[in-house]
Amino acid sequence: MDPIWYFAIASIIAVIGIVIVFGQLSNKLEDQLNQGEVSSDFTQRLTTQLLIRVTIIEIVPILLIVFGFIQLTGTESSVIPLVLTLVVFAVGLIRLFSKRDLLKHSNIDQRTKVFYQSTQKTAMMLAASFPIVTIVAFMM
């Protein structure tokens, strides 16, 4: 198998996992907003849960990246894994941006908006990390 596929599979797993975890965070936050005000303790627990789950999700992609670099040689690689990675990443970003409706919730205060926006940006950067590694590996 072409080593670039290891990078592509790692990117796909990471992007899909991060999008799912962020979606769960958004749903929990929306449920809490429907029940009343969001406390700072609740947002801290959500942040901790997000980071722990992302860490668990990224174990397999990290191993795939390491294995991909071990197998990587100077041979020509297929473009299909790179295109697939970029498509999954684009769809993941669209899914992350589609959750912005939560910011229009009637019970949301400024502190919760800032928390949600910063968490969303963090999720976007985490989701972008593996596709960037795939692009770099493809250029090697």
C-alpha positions as CSV (number, residue, x, y, z in Angstrom):
1,M,0.0,0.0,0.0
2,D,1.2,3.5,-0.8
3,P,2.3,5.2,2.4
4,I,0.3,8.3,1.7
5,W,-2.8,6.2,2.4
6,Y,-1.7,5.9,6.0
7,F,-1.7,9.7,6.3
8,A,-5.1,10.0,4.5
9,I,-6.7,7.4,6.8
10,A,-5.3,9.2,9.8
11,S,-6.6,12.5,8.6
12,I,-10.1,11.1,7.9
13,I,-10.3,9.4,11.4
14,A,-9.1,12.6,13.1
15,V,-11.4,15.0,11.3
16,I,-14.5,12.8,11.6
17,G,-13.8,12.1,15.3
18,I,-13.3,15.8,16.1
19,V,-16.4,16.9,14.3
20,I,-18.5,14.2,16.2
21,V,-17.0,15.2,19.6
22,F,-17.6,18.9,18.9
23,G,-21.2,18.1,17.8
24,Q,-21.7,16.3,21.1
25,L,-20.4,19.4,23.0
26,S,-22.7,21.6,21.1
27,N,-25.7,19.4,21.9
28,K,-24.8,19.4,25.6
29,L,-24.4,23.1,25.6
30,E,-27.7,23.6,23.8
31,D,-29.5,21.3,26.3
32,Q,-28.0,23.3,29.2
33,L,-29.1,26.6,27.6
34,N,-32.6,25.2,27.2
35,Q,-32.6,24.3,30.9
36,G,-31.3,27.7,32.1
37,E,-28.1,29.6,32.5
38,V,-24.7,28.0,31.8
39,S,-22.3,28.0,34.7
40,S,-18.5,28.4,34.4
41,D,-18.1,25.0,36.0
42,F,-20.2,23.4,33.3
43,T,-18.1,25.0,30.5
44,Q,-14.9,23.9,32.2
45,R,-16.3,20.3,32.3
46,L,-17.2,20.5,28.6
47,T,-13.7,21.7,27.8
48,T,-12.1,19.0,29.7
49,Q,-14.3,16.4,28.1
50,L,-13.6,17.7,24.7
51,L,-9.8,17.6,25.2
52,I,-9.9,14.1,26.7
53,R,-12.0,12.7,23.9
54,V,-10.0,14.4,21.2
55,T,-6.8,12.9,22.8
56,I,-8.3,9.4,22.8
57,I,-9.5,9.8,19.2
58,E,-6.1,11.0,18.0
59,I,-4.2,7.9,19.3
60,V,-4.8,5.8,16.2
61,P,-4.1,8.7,13.7
62,I,-0.8,9.4,15.5
63,L,0.2,5.8,15.2
64,L,-0.8,5.8,11.5
65,I,1.2,9.0,10.9
66,V,4.3,7.4,12.5
67,F,3.9,4.2,10.5
68,G,3.4,6.3,7.3
69,F,6.6,8.2,7.9
70,I,8.5,4.9,8.5
71,Q,7.2,3.6,5.2
72,L,7.6,6.9,3.3
73,T,10.1,6.8,0.5
74,G,10.8,9.2,-2.4
75,T,8.4,7.4,-4.7
76,E,5.6,9.0,-6.6
77,S,2.3,9.0,-4.7
78,S,-1.3,8.9,-5.9
79,V,-3.3,12.1,-5.7
80,I,-6.5,10.3,-4.7
81,P,-5.6,10.1,-0.9
82,L,-4.8,13.7,-0.9
83,V,-8.0,14.7,-2.6
84,L,-10.0,12.5,-0.3
85,T,-8.4,14.0,2.7
86,L,-9.1,17.6,1.5
87,V,-12.8,16.7,0.7
88,V,-13.3,15.2,4.2
89,F,-11.6,18.2,5.8
90,A,-13.8,20.6,3.8
91,V,-16.9,18.7,4.8
92,G,-15.7,18.7,8.4
93,L,-15.2,22.4,8.4
94,I,-18.7,22.9,7.0
95,R,-20.1,20.8,9.8
96,L,-18.2,22.8,12.4
97,F,-19.5,26.1,10.9
98,S,-23.1,24.7,10.7
99,K,-23.3,24.6,14.4
100,R,-23.2,28.4,14.7
101,D,-27.0,28.5,15.1
102,L,-26.4,27.9,18.8
103,L,-25.1,31.5,19.0
104,K,-28.6,32.7,18.2
105,H,-30.1,31.0,21.2
106,S,-32.3,33.2,23.3
107,N,-30.7,32.2,26.7
108,I,-27.0,32.6,25.6
109,D,-25.0,35.2,27.4
110,Q,-21.8,36.9,26.2
111,R,-19.5,34.7,28.3
112,T,-21.0,31.5,26.8
113,K,-20.8,33.0,23.3
114,V,-17.1,33.6,23.8
115,F,-16.6,30.1,25.2
116,Y,-18.4,28.5,22.3
117,Q,-16.6,30.5,19.6
118,S,-13.2,29.8,21.1
119,T,-14.0,26.1,21.5
120,Q,-15.2,26.1,17.9
121,K,-12.0,27.6,16.7
122,T,-10.0,25.1,18.7
123,A,-11.9,22.3,17.1
124,M,-11.2,23.7,13.7
125,M,-7.5,23.9,14.4
126,L,-7.4,20.4,15.8
127,A,-9.2,19.1,12.8
128,A,-6.8,20.9,10.5
129,S,-3.7,19.4,12.0
130,F,-3.8,16.0,10.4
131,P,-4.7,17.2,6.9
132,I,-1.7,19.6,7.1
133,V,0.6,16.7,8.0
134,T,-0.9,14.7,5.0
135,I,-0.2,17.6,2.6
136,V,3.4,17.9,3.9
137,A,3.9,14.1,3.6
138,F,2.5,14.2,0.1
139,M,5.1,16.8,-0.9
140,M,8.0,14.8,0.4
